[in-house]
Amino acid sequence: MLDPNLFVNQPDTVRQSLVRRGMDPGLVDPLVALNVRRRGLQKEGDDLRQARNQKSQVVGQLMKAGRGEEAEATKAEVRAIGDRTAAIEAELAVVADEERTMLLGLPNLVDAATPDGASDASNPIVRTWGTPRTFDFPALPHDEVAANLGMYDPERAAKLSGARFAVLTGPLARMERALVSLFCDMAEKNGYREVQVPYMVTRETMTGTGQLPKFEEDLFKITGGLAGQDAYLIPTAEVPVTNLHRDEILDEDQLPVRYHAFTPCFRSEAGSAGRDTRGLVRVHQFHKVELVWITRPEDSAASLDTLVDQAESVLRALDLPHHTVARCAGDVGFGGARGYDIEVWLPGQAAFREISSCTNFGDFQARRLKLRFKREKKNLLCHTLNGSSLAVGRTLVAILENYQQADGSVLVPAVLRPYMGGMERISRGG
């Protein structure tokens, strides 16, 4: 959430950010008006309370002086001021609620270092690693490779849950589990603390990281709710992990706080009709290992660079060709100030596809979460960051396409073999 003071002190900064995102800068004007109105009501309420206190003291003085008639008249004035104060407070609550609702619907300020552009087509490539693989046989897409192995069953998955689900069996199921273990072990070596978190969270938790109210249609809502609130299946571990320190004030020497968490992720994919309907690229349920940072403001830019390198290092370990793009202003995401996508080469599609997003949110999430740290005698907002290391299903996709062999088998990347009992190759019937 943006700082409400921006709409009075720096409204043009917000307008310029909206323009860079391709949004209407006129969205700022009603918030400026609400902010001015709220401040006016707060001042009027404060003035009235001060006047009421002063007149209440006068009542006592008049009573002591035996001037009862004047005291009664002054009491009437005190009651009138009280009625007006109550009306002001009621109006202030309405205005403050309307202001917060509008603030929750506005995206983060785009960082000055974020490149301009309207969509992901404008994202510049900043790094490339490895050479896209070519084969002396027709490269198949991952779903055909997996089906030919006899270890991928979308039909039975559909019988269980409908479209956009998958059942994996045998060594492919084991490989997915192996990838989770590899990712978690690498995160642990990089200094992250592992956490296991709930997969169902409340509306307040979803609002804290920015999924609500903006993206409700992309979520799976739970009938019956939790703790007296609406509840949802998590779309990413970012949500519960970043919320761990909601409403807390951390000591500065605790920062940075770094967590990694393996969870399933659930997404309705409401806005992706017709895209990637085959295979494992865009499904309703998938696994991911998420990296989350809570930092000091002055450290968050460098932390993003470190986070991106750590996500890239997983692909390097798997020997998967990839490149990294800087997300432009039109693609940086609702809560993001600056971010990068890592895209892996998929020879079966002859294209690079996103496998990790790493984002610096600045204080956008922390303001919603009231997540602060103490510096000397001041409480300051933290900065939050997160990134995927990696989307497990998409990594499996990349391995199937990059390590496929002419005989239909799939080589196991060397770094994964210790997690698969030394298995070097997956073959049909294996």
N, C-alpha and C positions, 0 to 999 in steps of 0.2 A: 504494500500500500504506500502511496506517495505521502510525503509530509504535507499536511493541510496548509501549513504556512507558505508553501510554494505558490499557492493560488492567489495570495495577496502580495507576497514579496517578489516572486519571480514567475509570474504567469506566462511570460513569453518563452521561458525555458521549457515549460510543459508543452506549449503550443508547438515549438520547434521540434520537440521529440515526437509528438503525434504526427506532424507532417512527415518526418523521416520514416515513420512506420506506415505511411500511406493512409492515415486516419484524419478525421475532421478536427482541426484545431478549435472549432467552435464548441467542442465538448468542455473546454475550460471555462467558458463564460458562466454557465449556471453554477459551477462550483465556486467561482469567485464571488458571485452574488450570495450564495449560501454561507460562505466563510465570513463575508462582511456582516451578514444578518446575524450569524451566530455570535460573533464578537460584540455586535451591538447589544444583543440580548443579554450576554454575559455581563457587560458593563452596566446596563440598566438594572439588572438584578443585583449586582454588587452595590450600586448606588442606593437602591431601595432598601437593602438590608442595613446599610450604614445609617440611612435616615431613620429607619424603624428603631434601631438601637439607640440613636440619639433621642428620639421622641419618647421612647420608653423610660429613659433616664429622667426626662423632663416631667413625666407623669409622677414619678416618685417624689421629685422635688416639690411639685405643686401640691401633692397630697400632704407632705410634711408641713408646707406653709399654710395649710388649711384652705387652699383655693380649690375646693372640690369641683366646682362647676367648670373651671378651666381644665382641670385634670380629666374630667369626663369627655370634654371636647377633644382633648389631645388623644385620649384612648380611642376615640372614633377615628381619628387620623391614622393611628397605629394600625387599627383593623383594616382600614382602606388600603394602607400600604401593604399589609400582609396579603390581602386579596389580590392586589396587583402583582405582588411578588410570586404568588402561586400561579397566576396566569402566565407570567413570564417564564417560570420554570417549566410549565407544561409545553409552552410554545418552543422553548429552547430544546426540550427533549425531542420534539418532532423534527426540528431543523437539524439537530445533531445526527439523528438517525438517518434523515434523508441525505445529509452530507456524507456520512460513512458509507451508505449504500452506493452512492455515486462514486466515491473513492475506490471502493472495492471493484468497480467495473472498469477502472482505468489502468492501463498497463504501466510498467516501470519506465523510468527515463532511460533512453538509449545512451550508452556510454559514448563519449567522444571518439574512442578508438574503434568503435564498431563501424564497419564500412557501410556506405550507402547502397541501397538496392531495394527492389520491390518484392523479390521472392528468392527462393533457394537457387534459382537460375543465375542470380547475381553473386552468389557466394564465391569469393576468390580462393583458389587453392594456395595454401601457405606452406605445405610440406608434402612430399611424396616419399614412400618407402617401398622398395621392392619393385619387381617388374611383373606386370600382369601376365599370368600364365596362358600359354597357348598349348594346344594338343595336336597330335597327328591323327586324331579321331574326332568325330563330332562331340563337342562338350554338351552334356545334358544338364537341364535344370535340376536343382536339388531334389525336388519331389519325385522326379522320375528315377534319379539315382537311388533314393531311399526306397521307393516302391519296388525297383528291380532287385534290391537286396532282400525284400520280403519283410521289412522291419518298420514300415510306415503304413498306417491304416486309417485314412481319413473317413472311410465309409463307416467303420464301427464307431469312430469318434462322433460322427454325425448322428448315429443311432442313439448315442448316449446324451448328446448335448446340442446337436444342430450343427450348422455350418461354422467354419473358422475355428475348429478344434482339431487336435491330432492325437493319435495314439502311437507311441514309439515302443518298439519291443527289442529284446536281445541286446546286442552290442551297441546299437544306436541309443537306446535308453541309458545304457551304461556310460556312453560317451557324454551324454548331457550331464549326468551326475559327475563325471570326471572333470568336465569343464567348470562346474560350480566349485569343486574342490581346488582346482588350479587357481581360479580367480581369487578365491578367499585366501589361499596361501600367499599369493603374490601381494595382496592388499596388506596382510599381516606383516610381511617383510618390509613393506613401505611405511609401517608405523600406524596403521589403522587399528582401531579396537573393534572387534566383532560384536554385533548386537543381533539378537533375535527379537522381533517386534510383532505386534498384532497385525493380522491381514485385514481386519475390519476396524474402521475408525469412525468417529463421530463427525457431524457437520462442522463443528468448531475446528477439529483437526484438519479437515480438508480446506477450510477457509484460511487457516493459518499459513499454508504454503501456496495458496493462490489458485487451487483447483476449483474452488467455489467462490462466488456464484457463477463465474464465467463459463465453466466447462461441465456443467451438470449433465448435459446430454451424453457426454463421453464416458460417464461413470456407471457402474452397476450399483444401484441402490438396494439396500437390504430392507425387506418388509419387516416391520416391527421395531426397527431402530435399535439403538444402544444408549444406555444411561439417560433415557428420556429424550434423546435427540434422534434426528434422522441419521442414518448410518450408511456406509458405503464400503465396498471392497476396494482395496488400495490399487491405484493404477501404477504405482512405483513405490519402492521403499523410501524414496525421498520424503514422502508424506509423514509416516510415523517417526522416522529417524530425526528429521529436522524439528519435529514437534517435541522431542524428548525434553528439551530445555525451555519449552514455552513458559512464559511468566516467571522466568528465573533471571537473577543477576549473577553472572559468573565473575570470578576474580580474573583480572587481566592475565596473571601468570598461568591460568588454566588454558589459555588460547595459544595455538589453535586446538580445537577439539576436532578429531577426525574419526569417523565411524565407517565401517563397511557392514553391509547387511545383504544376505541372500533371501529373496522372497519370490513367491509367485506374483505376477502382476495381472490385473484384470482391466480390460478396456473394451468399451462397446464398439469402438471404431465407427461412431455415428456419422462422421464426415468422410468416410473412405469408401462409400459404396462403389463397387465395380473395380477397386484397386487391389491387386495382389490377392485375388480370391483363391488362388491355388497355393498349396504348400504352407511353409512355416514363417513367412516373412511378416504377415499382418494377421495375427490371430487374436482371439478374445482372451486367451490365457497363455502367459509365457513366463519364463524364469529370467531373473536378472540379478546381478551383484551390483549394488549401488555404493558409490563413494560419496560421503557427505562431509563438508568442512564447515566449521564455525570459526571465524577469524576476526582479528582487528581490522578496521576499515583500511588502514594503510598497508595491510598485507594481502588484501584479497586479489589484487591484480597479479602479483607474483604467484599466489596460490593457484590461480586458474592455470597459469603456464605449467606448474608442477602437476596439477590434476590431469591435464591433457597428455603430458608426457607419460604419466603412469598408465593411462588408458591405452595409449599407443604401444607401450611396452608389452602389453598382453598380446597384441597382434604380432609384434616382432617375435615374441617367444614362440608363437604358433606358426611363424614364417608365412603369414598371410599378407600379400601385397595390399597396400592401402594408401589413401591420402587424407589430409586434414584440411578442412575448409573453415574459413571464418564466417560465421553466420552474419548476414547483412541485417540492416535495420528492419527490413520487412519480414525477416525470417528468424529473428533472435528469440522470439517467444514472448508471451504475455508478461511473464515475471522477470525475464532476463534483461540485463543491462549489456552484457557482452557474452559471447559464447562461440564454441567451435563444434563442428560435427566431424567425426571420423568415419570415413566411408571405405568399406572393404571391397576388393575386386571380386566379382562373381562371374566367372567365365561362362556359366550356363545362361546368363542373361546378357553377357558382354557389356557389363555396366558396373559402376561403383554404386554401392548402396550403403546407407547410413547404418552403423552398428553401435555408435556411441555418441551421445551429446553431453558436452561439458559446459556448464553455465555459471557465471557469476551474477548473483541476484542483488549485489550491494546490500542495502538495508531494507529492501522492499519486503521480503518475508519477515525479517526481524521486527519491523514495525507492527505488522499484523500479530506476530507472536509475542510481542513485548519481551523480546530476547535481548538482554543487555549485558554489559560487563562494567565493572567498577574500575575507574582510573582516578586515582587520588580520591577526591570527594564527589566526583561526578559519575553518573550512570549514563553510559553511551550505548547506542545501538550496535550490535554485532553486524558483520556481513556473513552471508551464507553462500555456499557453492555446492554443486553436486555434479556427478557425472556417472555414466554407466561403465562398468568394467567387468564384463560387457553384457549386452543382451545375449543370453545364453543360446536361445533358439536361433538367432541370426548368426551366431558364431558357428553353430552346427551346420547351418546352411552353407556358410563359407567353406567349411572343411569338406563337406560333401562335394561341392563344385570344384574346389581347387585341388583336392587330393584324389579325385576319381581316376580310375585306371581303365584302359581299353577293355579289359575283361569284365568290367562292371563292379570290381571290388573298389574299396576305398582305403588308402593308406592312413594309418593313425599318425598324426604329428608326433615327432620324437618327444616333445615336452609332455605329451599326454600319456605316453606308454606306461610310465610308472603308476599312473592312476587307473590303468586298465589291465593290471596284472601282467604287463609286458606285451600285450597284444600289439602286433605291428600292422595288421591288415584286417579289415572287415570284409567278409565274403558272404555271398548268399548262403543261407542255412547255417551261418556261423553263430 
